[in-house]
Amino acid sequence: MRYETVIGLEVHVELATESKIFCSCSAKFGGEQNDHVCPACCGMPGMLPIVNKHVVDLGMTAGMMLNCDINRTTTFDKKSYYYPDLPCSYQTTQLFSPVAVNGLVDIETSQGKRQIRIKQIHMEEDAGKLVHDDWSDTSLVDFNRTSVPLIEIVSQPDLHSAEEVIAYLERLRSLLRFARVSDCRMEQGSMRCDVNLSVRPEGSNVLGVRTEMKNMNSLSAIERAIEYETARHIDAIENGTEELVQETRRWDDLKGKSFSMRTKENAGDYRYFPDPNIMPVVIDDEWFDRIKATLPELPEVKKARYMTELGLGEYDAQQLCDSRALCDCFEQAYAVCGNAKEAANYLISDCMNMLNKAGLTADQLSINGESLGKLIKLVTEGTVSRPNAKKILAALFEQDIDPETYAKDNGFIVSNDTDLLKTVVKAVVASDPKTVADYKAGKEKVLMALFGRCMKELKGNCDPQTLREVLIEEVMNS
């Protein structure tokens, strides 16, 4: 018998805010344990929550980017359960009136294009983090992450393979990063995924027994977990190896297996009820229109425009459109220098190399695009050599400078002094008669050694073509 896998995802995304959802504590990743906490996010009695308006802004933005309907009145609810990393013994979330509902996300796989339905997007607070110390057989709690704002994106059970799940998650990540809703760094836990999976005979409309794998935070682990869990379900159905029950399971990526954690709860087990301490949030037309006006051009639309209007190749356009920061810097640089290909090359190659060395992502690029455009213009006009442009770019990476002023102050302006050029060439040629003889004997590649020494003496401040011509003439006449 052939089987169909049915998958629904709950994707948790930490929002790009400076402070937490209901207090002013820092929402920044990292820091010393329990450093970003206060009585409010620690659940101390008598502390009342105050909604961070920017969280609602980003929740609306995410909803619009995923083609959702925005609820003009959205409310918060209490979800009661006990766990050591949840200081209040309840989580403030949204059930009855989430910020966004009924969305659609386009994906493309080897099987073609599909649309995945979004049931809802709701805002909520994150829980703390348990740190297990096997040496002392204790568990410690770090509350820094408590009340960090999240959105949970709940899909309908429209996915049927690991390939589709990965395509869906990559699409979500691209859209949310582009709209600056979140950095979606799975390795830091700012994007996590719960995988709800069941198996049924192909052609059946009845869903099978559902299991949930919690807090998956890497695409490779998600892919392996889906393949394992699908095989486990099919084996249980066909061979009776075990009784499938609705449960929450933990994925062990080292062992390549999932393990039962607890029986899966239903909504009734959480005793949801409206949070009486938080008034409903009413989104009027002015607020709605303001958020809508800030939505970015979609990555695929921007990519097509770069290719058709600016003449970029598909590879360059795609590399730029993987990051909103790269796109913004590129467009600012292009507006100044008028050379799309050069601007793309500097960003994709030189700037990305510097970011990688600094351990930063493309979204963390902070170079001033206009300054980059000025630097590119200096290079294309022959005012600064390419080797020295790299030095200026390195300085620009550290702080915003005026490239031309920096070039003048550091002697990086290309010299038009041909007498100086000839003097340097004569001295270099005279100092290495063997290389000169090798070149005259037909070993043309040795000329680069002389060329490099001349460039070093001139500190790169000359036109390479002019230097080459003067060098060849001097070598042949010596």
GUKOL-740672 format. One line per field, with one value per residue (C-alpha): residue number from 1; x, z, y; residue in three letters. Coordinates in steps of 0.2 Angstrom, whole numbers, plus 5000, padded with zeros to 4 digits. Example, Ala and Ser with C-alpha at 12.3 -4.5 7.8 and 13.67 -1.06 7.14 Angstrom:
<recs>
pos: (1;2) $
x: (5062;5068) $
z: (5039;5036) $
y: (4978;4995) $
code: (ala;ser) $
</recs>
This chain:
<recs>
pos: (1;2;3;4;5;6;7;8;9;10;11;12;13;14;15;16;17;18;19;20;21;22;23;24;25;26;27;28;29;30;31;32;33;34;35;36;37;38;39;40;41;42;43;44;45;46;47;48;49;50;51;52;53;54;55;56;57;58;59;60;61;62;63;64;65;66;67;68;69;70;71;72;73;74;75;76;77;78;79;80;81;82;83;84;85;86;87;88;89;90;91;92;93;94;95;96;97;98;99;100;101;102;103;104;105;106;107;108;109;110;111;112;113;114;115;116;117;118;119;120;121;122;123;124;125;126;127;128;129;130;131;132;133;134;135;136;137;138;139;140;141;142;143;144;145;146;147;148;149;150;151;152;153;154;155;156;157;158;159;160;161;162;163;164;165;166;167;168;169;170;171;172;173;174;175;176;177;178;179;180;181;182;183;184;185;186;187;188;189;190;191;192;193;194;195;196;197;198;199;200;201;202;203;204;205;206;207;208;209;210;211;212;213;214;215;216;217;218;219;220;221;222;223;224;225;226;227;228;229;230;231;232;233;234;235;236;237;238;239;240;241;242;243;244;245;246;247;248;249;250;251;252;253;254;255;256;257;258;259;260;261;262;263;264;265;266;267;268;269;270;271;272;273;274;275;276;277;278;279;280;281;282;283;284;285;286;287;288;289;290;291;292;293;294;295;296;297;298;299;300;301;302;303;304;305;306;307;308;309;310;311;312;313;314;315;316;317;318;319;320;321;322;323;324;325;326;327;328;329;330;331;332;333;334;335;336;337;338;339;340;341;342;343;344;345;346;347;348;349;350;351;352;353;354;355;356;357;358;359;360;361;362;363;364;365;366;367;368;369;370;371;372;373;374;375;376;377;378;379;380;381;382;383;384;385;386;387;388;389;390;391;392;393;394;395;396;397;398;399;400;401;402;403;404;405;406;407;408;409;410;411;412;413;414;415;416;417;418;419;420;421;422;423;424;425;426;427;428;429;430;431;432;433;434;435;436;437;438;439;440;441;442;443;444;445;446;447;448;449;450;451;452;453;454;455;456;457;458;459;460;461;462;463;464;465;466;467;468;469;470;471;472;473;474;475;476;477;478) $
x: (5000;5006;5005;5004;5013;5003;5013;5007;5020;5020;5035;5041;5050;5058;5054;5067;5064;5075;5064;5053;5034;5027;5042;5057;5070;5082;5077;5095;5102;5115;5122;5125;5112;5097;5104;5090;5076;5065;5050;5038;5046;5050;5032;5033;5016;5008;5017;5006;5011;5012;5011;5026;5018;5032;5028;5011;5019;5030;5016;5005;5020;5022;5004;5004;5020;5011;4995;4985;4970;4974;4961;4957;4954;4967;4967;4979;4975;4982;4988;4991;5004;5018;5036;5051;5056;5039;5039;5020;5015;5005;5010;5003;4998;4983;4970;4953;4958;4976;4984;4983;4973;4970;4987;4995;5013;5020;5033;5043;5050;5055;5037;5032;5024;5011;5002;5003;4989;4992;4979;4985;4999;4998;5009;5016;5030;5044;5048;5065;5079;5083;5101;5105;5121;5124;5140;5130;5114;5105;5094;5097;5085;5090;5076;5084;5073;5057;5045;5056;5042;5037;5025;5019;5015;5003;5001;4987;4992;4996;5014;5018;5037;5053;5057;5041;5044;5062;5055;5041;5053;5066;5052;5046;5064;5067;5051;5053;5071;5067;5053;5065;5053;5067;5084;5078;5094;5090;5107;5102;5084;5076;5067;5061;5049;5036;5033;5015;5015;5004;5003;4987;4984;4986;4969;4961;4953;4955;4970;4981;4987;4997;5013;5023;5041;5046;5058;5067;5081;5090;5084;5095;5088;5070;5073;5080;5066;5052;5060;5062;5045;5037;5045;5041;5022;5022;5031;5019;5004;5010;5019;5011;5028;5020;5004;5004;4997;4995;5010;5024;5041;5059;5071;5089;5100;5115;5105;5094;5079;5064;5059;5042;5041;5023;5005;5000;4989;4973;4968;4956;4971;4978;4963;4964;4955;4957;4970;4961;4977;4979;4966;4961;4973;4962;4971;4963;4965;4979;4989;4985;4990;5006;5012;5006;5016;5032;5031;5046;5046;5046;5063;5058;5051;5067;5077;5068;5070;5088;5090;5079;5082;5100;5107;5113;5115;5104;5117;5122;5103;5099;5114;5109;5091;5095;5097;5087;5103;5113;5099;5097;5116;5117;5103;5111;5128;5121;5112;5129;5141;5128;5137;5126;5139;5153;5142;5135;5153;5159;5145;5144;5163;5173;5159;5154;5172;5174;5157;5162;5179;5170;5157;5143;5128;5123;5109;5121;5130;5132;5142;5135;5129;5132;5150;5152;5145;5158;5172;5167;5166;5184;5189;5180;5186;5204;5207;5210;5218;5208;5221;5220;5201;5201;5211;5198;5184;5191;5191;5174;5169;5174;5167;5158;5171;5172;5182;5190;5196;5203;5212;5220;5225;5233;5241;5230;5226;5233;5248;5249;5268;5275;5293;5291;5284;5299;5311;5304;5303;5322;5327;5317;5323;5341;5341;5336;5345;5342;5323;5325;5336;5322;5309;5319;5322;5303;5298;5284;5276;5292;5286;5273;5287;5294;5277;5273;5289;5285;5267;5274;5286;5272;5260;5248;5245;5247;5237;5241;5240;5252;5264;5264;5268;5282;5289;5290;5298;5311;5315;5317;5328;5339) $
z: (5000;4996;5010;5011;5024;5031;5039;5048;5055;5070;5067;5082;5077;5089;5084;5080;5095;5107;5122;5128;5124;5141;5150;5146;5148;5134;5121;5114;5112;5124;5140;5157;5164;5171;5167;5156;5169;5180;5192;5178;5166;5182;5186;5203;5211;5207;5191;5177;5158;5146;5128;5117;5102;5091;5093;5086;5072;5067;5070;5057;5045;5046;5042;5027;5020;5021;5013;5029;5035;5049;5064;5068;5086;5093;5111;5123;5132;5146;5142;5158;5160;5173;5167;5177;5163;5164;5180;5180;5176;5161;5145;5138;5120;5108;5104;5102;5091;5085;5075;5058;5050;5033;5024;5009;5006;4988;4988;4974;4974;4961;4960;4955;4963;4977;4990;5008;5018;5035;5048;5059;5066;5084;5096;5112;5125;5124;5139;5148;5145;5155;5156;5161;5170;5168;5179;5195;5189;5191;5179;5180;5173;5163;5162;5150;5136;5146;5138;5123;5109;5097;5083;5080;5062;5061;5044;5039;5036;5018;5017;5012;5011;5019;5003;5004;5023;5019;5004;5016;5030;5018;5010;5027;5032;5017;5018;5037;5035;5020;5030;5045;5056;5063;5059;5059;5065;5069;5077;5090;5092;5085;5072;5079;5072;5079;5066;5067;5057;5053;5039;5030;5015;4998;4993;5010;5018;5035;5045;5054;5072;5074;5083;5086;5087;5097;5095;5079;5075;5060;5042;5041;5058;5052;5036;5045;5058;5045;5036;5052;5059;5042;5041;5060;5057;5041;5050;5064;5053;5042;5054;5071;5078;5090;5094;5088;5100;5099;5108;5109;5104;5106;5091;5095;5080;5086;5087;5072;5082;5090;5108;5117;5129;5135;5129;5117;5125;5118;5119;5133;5144;5143;5151;5139;5145;5141;5150;5161;5163;5145;5136;5118;5105;5092;5075;5066;5048;5051;5060;5047;5032;5041;5042;5024;5018;5025;5017;5006;4988;4987;4984;4968;4961;4966;4958;4942;4942;4945;4930;4917;4922;4928;4918;4932;4929;4939;4951;4956;4958;4968;4980;4983;4986;4999;5011;5013;5019;5004;4993;5002;5001;4983;4978;4987;4979;4962;4964;4966;4955;4941;4939;4944;4940;4950;4965;4965;4964;4979;4990;4985;4985;4996;5008;5011;5014;5027;5035;5036;5044;5057;5060;5054;5042;5027;5037;5049;5035;5041;5027;5020;5003;4997;5003;4994;4978;4979;4981;4966;4956;4961;4955;4938;4935;4938;4953;4965;4960;4964;4977;4987;4985;4995;5009;5009;5009;5025;5033;5027;5035;5052;5051;5039;5030;5014;5002;4992;5008;5015;4999;4998;5017;5014;4998;4988;4973;4957;4951;4934;4936;4921;4926;4943;4935;4923;4937;4948;4933;4928;4946;4947;4930;4934;4950;4942;4926;4927;4926;4912;4903;4906;4898;4883;4881;4879;4897;4897;4914;4923;4919;4933;4946;4940;4938;4956;4963;4953;4960;4978;4976;4969;4983;4969;4964;4946;4931;4928;4909;4908;4920;4910;4894;4902;4910;4894;4884;4898;4898;4879;4879;4893) $
y: (5000;5018;5031;5050;5060;5075;5089;5105;5117;5128;5140;5151;5167;5179;5197;5210;5222;5230;5226;5212;5210;5216;5225;5236;5222;5219;5206;5204;5187;5181;5190;5183;5171;5180;5197;5203;5200;5211;5207;5208;5195;5184;5183;5192;5196;5212;5216;5221;5219;5233;5228;5233;5242;5238;5219;5222;5232;5217;5205;5215;5216;5197;5194;5206;5198;5181;5187;5186;5195;5207;5206;5224;5220;5207;5201;5191;5176;5165;5147;5138;5125;5121;5120;5126;5139;5147;5158;5163;5145;5152;5159;5175;5171;5173;5160;5169;5184;5182;5196;5188;5174;5165;5168;5160;5156;5151;5138;5129;5111;5098;5094;5112;5127;5126;5137;5133;5139;5149;5146;5160;5171;5175;5185;5178;5178;5165;5154;5154;5141;5125;5121;5103;5099;5081;5082;5088;5080;5097;5108;5127;5140;5155;5168;5180;5173;5174;5186;5189;5193;5179;5176;5158;5155;5140;5132;5121;5102;5106;5099;5081;5079;5085;5094;5104;5108;5115;5125;5132;5137;5145;5155;5161;5165;5175;5185;5189;5194;5205;5214;5215;5206;5194;5189;5171;5163;5145;5142;5156;5149;5165;5153;5136;5124;5111;5097;5089;5073;5059;5046;5039;5028;5038;5044;5044;5060;5054;5060;5047;5048;5064;5066;5082;5085;5100;5115;5109;5122;5116;5112;5096;5090;5094;5084;5069;5069;5069;5055;5045;5048;5044;5028;5024;5028;5017;5003;5003;5003;4989;4978;4982;4986;4998;5007;5025;5038;5056;5063;5075;5068;5074;5072;5066;5072;5062;5046;5049;5044;5052;5048;5050;5065;5066;5063;5077;5090;5097;5115;5111;5105;5123;5131;5146;5162;5180;5189;5202;5213;5217;5227;5222;5231;5240;5243;5258;5263;5275;5261;5248;5260;5265;5247;5243;5257;5250;5233;5230;5225;5206;5198;5189;5206;5215;5201;5202;5221;5220;5209;5218;5236;5235;5221;5210;5192;5180;5174;5192;5197;5182;5185;5202;5198;5185;5200;5216;5225;5220;5227;5243;5246;5241;5253;5267;5264;5262;5279;5287;5277;5272;5255;5241;5227;5235;5239;5221;5214;5224;5219;5200;5198;5210;5215;5197;5192;5205;5200;5182;5186;5196;5182;5193;5189;5199;5207;5215;5225;5243;5250;5267;5264;5281;5281;5264;5272;5286;5273;5264;5280;5284;5267;5267;5285;5279;5290;5276;5259;5243;5237;5253;5253;5237;5246;5261;5248;5240;5257;5260;5244;5250;5268;5279;5290;5300;5289;5303;5312;5296;5292;5309;5309;5291;5294;5283;5295;5288;5299;5305;5309;5299;5305;5297;5281;5280;5283;5269;5257;5261;5257;5240;5234;5239;5229;5212;5209;5190;5192;5205;5192;5178;5190;5193;5175;5172;5169;5182;5177;5184;5201;5200;5199;5216;5223;5218;5227;5242;5243;5240;5255;5266;5260;5255;5273;5272;5266;5248;5248;5263;5255;5239;5249;5259;5243;5233;5247;5249;5230;5229;5244;5239) $
code: (met;arg;tyr;glu;thr;val;ile;gly;leu;glu;val;his;val;glu;leu;ala;thr;glu;ser;lys;ile;phe;cys;ser;cys;ser;ala;lys;phe;gly;gly;glu;gln;asn;asp;his;val;cys;pro;ala;cys;cys;gly;met;pro;gly;met;leu;pro;ile;val;asn;lys;his;val;val;asp;leu;gly;met;thr;ala;gly;met;met;leu;asn;cys;asp;ile;asn;arg;thr;thr;thr;phe;asp;lys;lys;ser;tyr;tyr;tyr;pro;asp;leu;pro;cys;ser;tyr;gln;thr;thr;gln;leu;phe;ser;pro;val;ala;val;asn;gly;leu;val;asp;ile;glu;thr;ser;gln;gly;lys;arg;gln;ile;arg;ile;lys;gln;ile;his;met;glu;glu;asp;ala;gly;lys;leu;val;his;asp;asp;trp;ser;asp;thr;ser;leu;val;asp;phe;asn;arg;thr;ser;val;pro;leu;ile;glu;ile;val;ser;gln;pro;asp;leu;his;ser;ala;glu;glu;val;ile;ala;tyr;leu;glu;arg;leu;arg;ser;leu;leu;arg;phe;ala;arg;val;ser;asp;cys;arg;met;glu;gln;gly;ser;met;arg;cys;asp;val;asn;leu;ser;val;arg;pro;glu;gly;ser;asn;val;leu;gly;val;arg;thr;glu;met;lys;asn;met;asn;ser;leu;ser;ala;ile;glu;arg;ala;ile;glu;tyr;glu;thr;ala;arg;his;ile;asp;ala;ile;glu;asn;gly;thr;glu;glu;leu;val;gln;glu;thr;arg;arg;trp;asp;asp;leu;lys;gly;lys;ser;phe;ser;met;arg;thr;lys;glu;asn;ala;gly;asp;tyr;arg;tyr;phe;pro;asp;pro;asn;ile;met;pro;val;val;ile;asp;asp;glu;trp;phe;asp;arg;ile;lys;ala;thr;leu;pro;glu;leu;pro;glu;val;lys;lys;ala;arg;tyr;met;thr;glu;leu;gly;leu;gly;glu;tyr;asp;ala;gln;gln;leu;cys;asp;ser;arg;ala;leu;cys;asp;cys;phe;glu;gln;ala;tyr;ala;val;cys;gly;asn;ala;lys;glu;ala;ala;asn;tyr;leu;ile;ser;asp;cys;met;asn;met;leu;asn;lys;ala;gly;leu;thr;ala;asp;gln;leu;ser;ile;asn;gly;glu;ser;leu;gly;lys;leu;ile;lys;leu;val;thr;glu;gly;thr;val;ser;arg;pro;asn;ala;lys;lys;ile;leu;ala;ala;leu;phe;glu;gln;asp;ile;asp;pro;glu;thr;tyr;ala;lys;asp;asn;gly;phe;ile;val;ser;asn;asp;thr;asp;leu;leu;lys;thr;val;val;lys;ala;val;val;ala;ser;asp;pro;lys;thr;val;ala;asp;tyr;lys;ala;gly;lys;glu;lys;val;leu;met;ala;leu;phe;gly;arg;cys;met;lys;glu;leu;lys;gly;asn;cys;asp;pro;gln;thr;leu;arg;glu;val;leu;ile;glu;glu;val;met;asn;ser) $
</recs>
